[in-house]
Amino acid sequence: MKANVSILAEIPEELHESLKGYLETHPDWDQDRVFCAALSLFLLQNGESCTPESSRNYHRAARVYLETLFHNPA
């Protein structure tokens, strides 16, 4: 089962302008895909996998990250 959670976040104006520029030059990406890739990469880089549960979470984040990067729009 795939569940989605909506996130409302304020980001610095400089980051918003950078994101806007990226999305304008990469039409196959959208804001949701960028945030999903960024958040999953953050969790991969900062997560630990020393317990079975944290290891499962790490693998889940890795799967989401790879699926997001290699997403092929219809």
C-alpha positions as CSV (number, residue, x, y, z in Angstrom):
1,M,0.0,0.0,0.0
2,K,1.4,3.4,-1.0
3,A,0.4,6.2,1.2
4,N,1.0,9.9,0.5
5,V,1.5,12.6,3.1
6,S,1.1,16.3,2.2
7,I,3.7,18.6,3.6
8,L,3.4,22.3,3.8
9,A,6.8,23.9,4.2
10,E,8.2,27.4,4.0
11,I,11.6,27.6,2.2
12,P,14.0,30.5,1.8
13,E,13.3,32.7,-1.2
14,E,16.7,31.8,-2.7
15,L,15.9,28.1,-2.6
16,H,12.5,28.8,-4.1
17,E,14.0,30.7,-7.0
18,S,16.5,27.9,-7.6
19,L,13.8,25.3,-7.6
20,K,11.7,27.4,-9.9
21,G,14.6,27.7,-12.3
22,Y,15.2,24.0,-12.2
23,L,11.6,23.1,-12.9
24,E,11.5,25.5,-15.8
25,T,14.4,23.7,-17.5
26,H,13.4,20.2,-16.5
27,P,9.8,19.7,-17.6
28,D,9.8,16.0,-16.7
29,W,10.2,17.0,-13.0
30,D,7.6,18.6,-10.7
31,Q,7.8,20.1,-7.2
32,D,6.6,16.9,-5.6
33,R,9.2,14.7,-7.3
34,V,12.0,17.1,-6.4
35,F,10.9,17.2,-2.7
36,C,10.6,13.4,-2.7
37,A,14.1,12.9,-4.1
38,A,15.6,15.5,-1.7
39,L,13.9,14.1,1.4
40,S,14.7,10.5,0.6
41,L,18.4,11.4,-0.2
42,F,18.6,13.3,3.1
43,L,17.3,10.3,5.0
44,L,19.8,8.0,3.2
45,Q,22.7,10.3,4.1
46,N,21.7,10.8,7.7
47,G,20.0,7.6,8.6
48,E,21.5,4.7,10.5
49,S,20.9,1.0,9.9
50,C,22.1,-0.5,13.2
51,T,18.7,-2.0,14.2
52,P,16.4,-4.2,12.0
53,E,13.7,-1.4,12.0
54,S,16.2,1.4,11.0
55,S,17.6,-1.0,8.4
56,R,14.1,-1.5,6.9
57,N,13.6,2.3,6.9
58,Y,16.9,2.8,5.2
59,H,16.0,0.4,2.5
60,R,12.5,2.0,2.1
61,A,14.1,5.4,1.7
62,A,16.6,4.0,-0.9
63,R,13.8,2.4,-2.9
64,V,11.8,5.7,-2.9
65,Y,14.9,7.7,-3.9
66,L,15.7,5.4,-6.8
67,E,12.1,5.2,-8.0
68,T,11.9,9.0,-7.9
69,L,15.2,9.5,-9.8
70,F,14.3,7.0,-12.5
71,H,10.6,7.8,-12.8
72,N,9.5,7.7,-16.4
73,P,6.6,10.0,-17.0
74,A,3.8,8.6,-19.2
